[in-house]
């Protein structure tokens, strides 16, 4: 893990977003939202480098100012994972690739390292899951749930409430945290496959791996960090950031 370029974090981001316009460029905290995410990723011990895979020069400038590298990718790419693969092709020595969305300003560096650790232990694809935080409804379709087998391998991801609580469940549903790790070979295959049926129905790109029989190792994490989708999310992030200073 010490060789240059052997393990990289790629942070995909696009300037336009549906629910919160130009959110990665919002800077009411004193720096752009994307810069927060990149700085947290750069604190991960196992990352040889952090690369922003962005769709325009404005975000690339933010990335470089935050100490990350930047790769311009096609704005027409269908998903964040496709953007990650487009950037990863510039780094031929990257054996393990971790994907952190650009709107995760509170991503924990230790969580990034945990995903790298799962790859180093032999997983082709890895991600995170945590207990649901207080006040977040597991029934809401905006929250993605995951169920695993006894070895922690994903059985399914869904926006629906899974497992269905027909009987009392001492564990309860688990929240999927959208940090992904891939071997280079696994990500290459993902990018070459067409969009899957379940992926289309659920709107969850990770199901493409399951539909093709690829195992996803789910790493338990103690708490969920919060991505920014709406203005309310951003305002709550600003309040938390102010409390930390």
N, C-alpha and C positions, 0 to 999 in steps of 0.2 A: 504493500500500500504506500510505500514511500517513493516509488518511481514516478517521475514527472508524467502527468496526464493519465495515470492508471485509473484514477477515480475522480470523476467530475460531477459537479452539480450544474444542471441546466435549468434556468428559470425562464419559462416561456411567458411572454406578455404581448398584448396588443393594445394599441392606443385607444381604440373605440370599445365601449362596453354597453350592453343593453340597459342595465338597471342603474348604473352610476357612470355618467359620462366622464371619459378621460380619467378614470379613477387612479390609474398608476402614476399619474402626474400630479395628483392632489398633494399639496405641501403645507397644509395648515399646522402640521406638527413641527415644521421647520425644515423638513426635507421631503422629497417625493416619496409616495407610498412604495414604489418599486425599490428605492434606495434602502428603506428599512428591511425589506425582505432579503435583498442581496447582502447586506451587512450581517444579518443573522446567519445566512448560509456560509458566509466567509469565516464565521467563527467555528464551524464544524471542523473537528480535528482531522477527519479522514478525507476531506476534500482537497485534492491537489490543486484544483482551480474551480472558479465559479464563473459561469457564462450566462449572460442574458440573451435569450433567443427572441428577438423583438421584430416588429414589423415596420419600423421607421426610425429615422435618425434622431428624433427627439428623445425616444426612450433609450437609444444607444448612448446618447450623451449622458443621460442620467446614470446609466450602468457604469460607464467609465469613470464618472466622477465619484461613484461609490466604491471604486477599487476593483470592480469586476471587469471581465471581458464582455464584448458584445458581438453578436452575429446577426446580421439583417436577414430575415426570412420572409418568404412570400406571404403577403397579407391574406391570400386566398386559401391557405392551409386549413384543413378541416378541424383539427383539434390541437390541444396543447402537446400531446404526445407526438403528433406529426411534426410540430415545430421543434420539439426537442430532438427528434431524429435528424431533421434538416441541419440543426446546429452541430450535433454530435459527429456528423460526417466530416466536419472540419478538423476533428481531433482523432486521428486514426489510432493513437495509442490508448484511448480511453477504453478500459476493460469493463468498468462498472459506471453506470450513469444513474444519477438520482434526479428526479423531476420534482421541483417545488414550484407551485404556482406563484406568479408574481404578486398576487393579492393576499399573501400570507405574511404580514409584517411581524407577527409574533411567533413564527415558526421557531421551534427550539433546536438549537444546534445539536444537542444530544439526540434528538429524534432523527435528524439527518444521519448522524453517525450510527444509530441503531439500524437504519435501513441499509447502510453500507455494510454493517456487520452481518446482516442476513445474507447479503450477496456473497460476502467473503466465506460464509459458512456453507455455500452451495446452492442457494436459491437462484432460480432464473429470474423471477420477478418477486418483489416484496413491497409491502405497504404497511400502514399502521391502522390500529383500531383502539378506541378508548371508551370508557363508560360515558353515558350521556351526561353532560353537565346540567346542573340545576336550572330549571326554567326553560329547557329546550325539549320540545315534544318529540318523542320518537315517532309519532304518527305523522308528522309533517313531511310531505313529499320533498321538501328542500333538503332534508337530512338523509344521507345515504347510510343504509344499514348493511352489515356484513355478518354472515354466519360461517363458521369454520368447522372442520373436523377436529378429532381429538389431537391431531398433531399441529393444529394451527394453520392448516391450509384452507384457503377460501373455498366454500361450497357455492356461495352465491352472494351477489350484491344487489340491493334493490332500494327503490324509493318507498316501497311499501313496507309495512311493519313486519319484519321477519326476525326471529321465528314468530308465528302467530301465537299469541298467549292463550291458547285454549285451556291450559292448566297453569298453575302458579309456576313462575320462572324465577328461581333465586338469583340467576345471573342477569337476566334482562337483555334487551337488545343492545348491540354495540355499535357505536358510531364509527363509520369509516372516515379516516383522515386521509385526504388526498395527496399524500407524499408517496411517490412511487420510485422504486429502484428496479433497474433492469440490467441484465448482462447485455453487452453490445449485440450479441446474436439474437437474443429475444426481442429487443427493440427493432432490429432490422426486419425480423419476420413480421412483427406487428404492423410496421409501416407498409409492408407489401400485401397484407391481407385486405380484402374488401370489408367494408362495414358489416358487422354481423347482425342477424335478426334480433337477438336479445339486446344488443347494443342500441339498435334503433328504437326498440320498444321502450326501454328504460331510460335512454339518453345517458348511458354510462359506458364510456369507452373501454374500461377495464374488462368488461364482459367479453370483449373480442378475444382476450387471452383464454378465458374459460371455454368459450365456444370452440376454440381450436385445441383444447386439451392441455393447455399450459398451466402448471401449478403456480398459484400466487401464495406466497408465504405471508401470513398476517402477523405482524409484530405487535404484541400488546403494549399500549402506552398508558401512562397513568392519568393523563388529562388531555382534553382537546384544546388546541389553540384555534383561534377564530379567524377565518378568512373574511375579506371585505367584499360584500356583494351589493349593499345598499348604502344610502346616505346615513341611515340609522346605525349600520355597522361601523361606518367610518367615524361618526360622532362618538360612539362608545369606545372605539380604539383611541381617539384623542383624549378622552377622559382617563383611560387607563394609563396612557403614556404620560399624562400630566401628573398622575399620582406617583409614578416611578421617578420623577425628577425632583 
